[in-house]
Amino acid sequence: MQVQVDIDFNQLVQLAKKLPVPQWNELKAEVEKNLPVQMEPDTDFIKLLLSGPTFSEEQLNEIAETRKAINQWRTK
């Protein structure tokens, strides 16, 4: 025979807090045992991003000048 009970997350937290220390430690160990393993960073993707195109100093200055001109135009 199986019984299913729907309880709110906050209720579950309150029940867990009321556990005696040995049962709390057992629950904590069981939960941590089933945690998904953290994924390693995708080094290929990181390399791709780091090797991508970047703006030159000249291009950055041109963008700054264009922004300045647009802002002056908008305030007229």
Backbone bond lengths (Angstrom), bond angles and torsions (degrees), N, CA, C in turn:
res aa  C-N    CA-C-N  psi(-1)  N-CA   C-N-CA  omega(-1)  CA-C   N-CA-C  phi
1 M - - - 1.446 - - 1.533 108.12 -
2 Q 1.328 114.84 136.44 1.456 120.34 -178.66 1.516 109.08 -125.55
3 V 1.330 115.48 141.04 1.453 121.48 177.67 1.523 107.35 -125.00
4 Q 1.320 115.46 133.35 1.457 119.77 178.41 1.519 108.29 -112.06
5 V 1.337 115.25 130.77 1.454 120.74 -179.23 1.523 108.23 -122.13
6 D 1.310 117.18 128.09 1.458 121.80 175.84 1.521 108.33 -95.90
7 I 1.345 115.04 115.78 1.457 118.62 176.64 1.526 108.80 -124.42
8 D 1.290 114.57 151.55 1.454 122.44 179.60 1.528 109.33 -71.46
9 F 1.322 115.80 153.54 1.470 120.59 179.53 1.524 110.82 -57.35
10 N 1.328 116.95 -43.68 1.474 120.40 -179.30 1.521 111.14 -62.43
11 Q 1.325 116.62 -37.23 1.463 119.81 177.33 1.530 110.43 -65.27
12 L 1.330 115.91 -39.55 1.455 120.18 178.55 1.526 110.68 -62.98
13 V 1.318 116.28 -41.31 1.465 120.86 178.22 1.525 110.07 -62.27
14 Q 1.321 117.12 -44.93 1.461 120.77 -179.96 1.532 111.15 -62.46
15 L 1.340 116.88 -39.93 1.465 119.97 177.75 1.528 110.44 -64.91
16 A 1.316 116.74 -42.06 1.465 119.94 -179.62 1.523 110.84 -64.31
17 K 1.323 117.01 -36.84 1.462 120.39 -179.84 1.525 112.11 -66.66
18 K 1.325 116.93 -24.59 1.462 120.99 -178.50 1.527 112.95 -85.07
19 L 1.332 117.17 -5.87 1.462 119.81 -179.28 1.523 110.96 -67.46
20 P 1.334 116.72 146.83 1.469 119.29 172.63 1.527 109.20 -65.69
21 V 1.323 116.27 157.42 1.467 121.85 -173.92 1.536 112.58 -54.25
22 P 1.331 120.15 -45.63 1.479 118.15 -179.29 1.538 112.29 -62.21
23 Q 1.323 117.16 -40.63 1.466 119.81 179.15 1.525 110.71 -70.47
24 W 1.333 117.00 -35.73 1.467 120.48 177.13 1.527 110.14 -61.76
25 N 1.330 116.47 -45.64 1.460 120.70 179.04 1.526 111.33 -63.01
26 E 1.327 116.54 -38.61 1.464 120.56 178.14 1.530 110.72 -65.89
27 L 1.327 117.08 -42.83 1.462 121.65 178.38 1.527 110.55 -63.20
28 K 1.322 115.49 -45.33 1.463 120.69 -179.46 1.531 110.70 -61.21
29 A 1.333 116.83 -44.27 1.459 120.62 179.42 1.527 110.92 -63.23
30 E 1.312 117.03 -40.30 1.469 121.05 -179.67 1.525 111.10 -66.28
31 V 1.319 116.90 -41.82 1.466 120.43 179.94 1.529 109.82 -66.47
32 E 1.321 117.18 -44.91 1.462 120.61 -178.52 1.526 111.60 -67.15
33 K 1.315 117.22 -28.51 1.461 121.19 179.33 1.525 110.37 -66.54
34 N 1.309 117.51 -32.26 1.453 121.72 -175.77 1.524 113.59 -97.09
35 L 1.338 117.55 6.77 1.459 119.80 177.95 1.522 109.76 -67.94
36 P 1.335 116.91 142.97 1.456 118.67 177.37 1.529 110.48 -66.64
37 V 1.289 115.50 145.44 1.456 121.14 178.88 1.518 108.47 -70.23
38 Q 1.335 115.99 135.84 1.458 118.98 178.93 1.516 109.05 -66.49
39 M 1.321 114.72 134.90 1.451 119.83 -178.49 1.527 110.17 -75.84
40 E 1.302 115.14 142.10 1.454 120.64 174.80 1.528 108.53 -72.84
41 P 1.305 117.75 145.72 1.462 118.65 178.65 1.524 110.43 -62.69
42 D 1.300 116.23 142.66 1.457 122.48 -179.68 1.525 108.39 -76.40
43 T 1.331 115.77 99.61 1.464 119.58 -174.55 1.523 112.10 -65.56
44 D 1.331 117.35 -32.95 1.464 119.26 178.23 1.527 110.76 -63.44
45 F 1.323 116.26 -41.83 1.465 120.54 179.98 1.526 110.36 -66.47
46 I 1.320 116.35 -41.01 1.467 120.49 178.91 1.522 110.04 -63.09
47 K 1.334 116.97 -43.75 1.464 120.79 177.93 1.524 110.87 -60.94
48 L 1.335 116.49 -41.47 1.458 120.93 178.76 1.523 110.57 -60.38
49 L 1.324 116.74 -45.85 1.463 120.17 -179.60 1.529 111.53 -64.81
50 L 1.304 116.33 -41.74 1.461 119.93 -177.53 1.528 112.72 -72.57
51 S 1.320 117.06 -23.03 1.458 119.33 -179.93 1.530 111.93 -95.64
52 G 1.317 116.93 5.92 1.456 120.72 -178.86 1.515 112.75 -71.94
53 P 1.321 116.00 171.09 1.462 119.83 -178.25 1.531 111.38 -67.80
54 T 1.313 115.53 149.58 1.459 121.92 176.81 1.527 108.72 -132.35
55 F 1.313 115.46 160.46 1.459 120.55 178.22 1.521 109.90 -78.58
56 S 1.312 115.34 144.18 1.457 119.84 173.09 1.528 108.10 -82.60
57 E 1.317 116.45 167.39 1.466 120.66 178.73 1.528 110.31 -60.70
58 E 1.327 116.04 -38.23 1.467 121.28 179.10 1.522 111.10 -63.08
59 Q 1.326 116.66 -42.57 1.461 120.29 179.30 1.526 111.10 -66.15
60 L 1.322 116.94 -39.89 1.465 120.73 178.40 1.529 110.78 -63.14
61 N 1.333 116.76 -40.95 1.463 120.03 177.66 1.527 110.74 -64.20
62 E 1.323 117.15 -40.36 1.469 120.83 178.94 1.528 110.81 -63.71
63 I 1.320 116.87 -40.98 1.470 120.81 177.88 1.520 110.14 -63.34
64 A 1.330 117.23 -43.35 1.466 121.30 179.59 1.525 110.43 -62.23
65 E 1.323 117.82 -42.91 1.466 121.53 178.76 1.525 110.86 -64.61
66 T 1.317 116.51 -40.97 1.468 120.36 179.12 1.519 110.38 -63.84
67 R 1.316 117.58 -43.10 1.472 121.01 177.65 1.528 110.59 -60.57
68 K 1.313 115.00 -43.17 1.458 120.11 -179.95 1.526 110.17 -61.50
69 A 1.326 116.58 -44.13 1.473 120.56 179.14 1.511 111.32 -64.45
70 I 1.336 117.64 -41.30 1.473 120.77 179.72 1.506 110.09 -65.05
71 N 1.338 117.75 -42.35 1.474 120.86 179.59 1.524 110.99 -63.93
72 Q 1.329 118.02 -38.05 1.464 120.23 177.40 1.514 110.44 -67.30
73 W 1.326 117.09 -39.68 1.468 121.25 179.45 1.522 110.79 -63.73
74 R 1.367 116.11 -39.35 1.464 120.00 -177.56 1.517 112.23 -68.64
75 T 1.325 118.51 -28.65 1.471 120.87 -175.67 1.518 111.91 -85.58
76 K 1.330 118.79 -6.53 1.457 120.94 179.85 1.496 111.26 -77.77
